[in-house]
Amino acid sequence: MTKSSGTPQLRLPRLRDIGWKLWDPIGLLGPEDNWQDEECAPFADEYDAYLQTAAVMLRRGEERRRVVDYLVQVEAVHMGLGERTSSRKRAEDVADAIIGDKGLWTH
């Protein structure tokens, strides 16, 4: 019998639920859409890298403020959308949801 390494793994579907519900800076989903819908499949992973980075930063003990700044920077600069009035609040909501989701990582 082999032992698992014990390294926690990120549960990507849960992280996507957070990102699509609270962040979606490009606005790809409408209010009634879900990233799991068949018509959304081509772009379901659109925000994965950013959200995974944010989740790992928080897991490693990075300050919430730095994670929020990171997400705002991604949206404003990397995506070229500029910082909008909703940018910081949405990033804060994502950070708080990641922090609050005790099932986001396997144990």
VMD Tcl script that draws the C-alpha trace (Angstrom):
set ca {
  {0.00 0.00 0.00}
  {1.39 3.41 -0.93}
  {1.02 6.44 1.22}
  {-0.10 9.69 -0.33}
  {2.33 12.55 -0.09}
  {-0.10 14.43 2.10}
  {0.24 17.51 -0.07}
  {-3.09 19.31 -0.14}
  {-4.57 19.78 -3.60}
  {-6.69 22.69 -4.71}
  {-10.25 21.77 -5.65}
  {-10.47 23.64 -8.94}
  {-14.26 23.42 -9.41}
  {-14.77 25.12 -6.04}
  {-12.27 27.82 -6.95}
  {-14.00 28.35 -10.29}
  {-17.33 28.69 -8.49}
  {-15.82 31.51 -6.44}
  {-14.14 33.24 -9.37}
  {-17.04 33.10 -11.77}
  {-19.59 34.12 -9.17}
  {-17.62 36.94 -7.55}
  {-15.00 38.17 -10.00}
  {-15.50 37.61 -13.79}
  {-13.75 40.87 -14.75}
  {-14.33 40.38 -18.48}
  {-18.03 39.75 -17.93}
  {-18.20 36.50 -19.90}
  {-21.15 35.07 -17.97}
  {-24.59 36.54 -17.78}
  {-26.54 36.59 -14.51}
  {-28.23 33.25 -15.25}
  {-25.14 31.53 -16.72}
  {-22.89 29.03 -15.00}
  {-19.30 28.23 -15.94}
  {-20.29 24.54 -16.03}
  {-22.88 25.10 -18.77}
  {-21.99 23.40 -22.04}
  {-21.89 26.67 -23.96}
  {-19.35 28.04 -21.46}
  {-16.96 25.08 -21.79}
  {-14.59 26.84 -24.24}
  {-13.72 29.49 -21.65}
  {-14.38 27.74 -18.31}
  {-10.66 27.93 -17.49}
  {-10.29 31.62 -18.43}
  {-9.42 32.80 -14.90}
  {-7.86 29.62 -13.49}
  {-4.23 30.80 -13.41}
  {-5.09 34.05 -11.62}
  {-7.39 32.41 -9.11}
  {-4.93 29.61 -8.41}
  {-2.20 32.16 -7.79}
  {-4.46 34.05 -5.38}
  {-5.42 30.85 -3.54}
  {-1.79 29.73 -3.20}
  {-0.73 33.18 -2.00}
  {-3.36 33.07 0.75}
  {-2.53 29.48 1.69}
  {1.12 30.46 2.08}
  {0.17 33.24 4.46}
  {0.33 36.21 2.13}
  {-1.58 39.22 3.44}
  {-5.14 39.51 2.15}
  {-4.38 43.06 0.99}
  {-1.57 41.82 -1.27}
  {-3.84 39.21 -2.83}
  {-6.53 41.83 -3.44}
  {-3.90 44.12 -4.99}
  {-2.76 41.23 -7.20}
  {-6.28 40.57 -8.52}
  {-6.91 44.27 -9.11}
  {-3.58 44.51 -10.98}
  {-4.46 41.49 -13.13}
  {-7.75 43.06 -14.11}
  {-6.52 46.62 -14.56}
  {-3.15 46.07 -16.22}
  {-2.76 42.51 -17.48}
  {-6.28 42.32 -18.90}
  {-6.12 45.99 -19.86}
  {-9.48 46.83 -18.36}
  {-8.30 49.60 -16.06}
  {-9.30 49.81 -12.43}
  {-13.05 50.20 -12.26}
  {-15.15 51.21 -9.28}
  {-16.07 47.56 -8.69}
  {-12.55 46.12 -9.10}
  {-11.35 46.29 -5.52}
  {-14.66 45.11 -3.99}
  {-14.83 42.09 -6.30}
  {-11.19 41.22 -5.54}
  {-11.88 41.54 -1.80}
  {-14.92 39.30 -2.13}
  {-12.83 36.66 -3.93}
  {-10.07 36.77 -1.30}
  {-12.63 36.51 1.51}
  {-14.39 33.59 -0.19}
  {-11.10 31.74 -0.69}
  {-10.18 32.33 2.95}
  {-13.61 31.23 4.13}
  {-13.90 28.07 2.03}
  {-12.58 25.37 4.36}
  {-13.14 22.72 1.66}
  {-11.14 24.44 -1.05}
  {-8.08 22.29 -0.34}
  {-7.93 18.55 0.14}
  {-6.46 17.37 3.43}
}
mol new
graphics top color blue
foreach p $ca { graphics top sphere $p radius 0.5 }
foreach p [lrange $ca 0 end-1] q [lrange $ca 1 end] { graphics top cylinder $p $q radius 0.2 }
display resetview
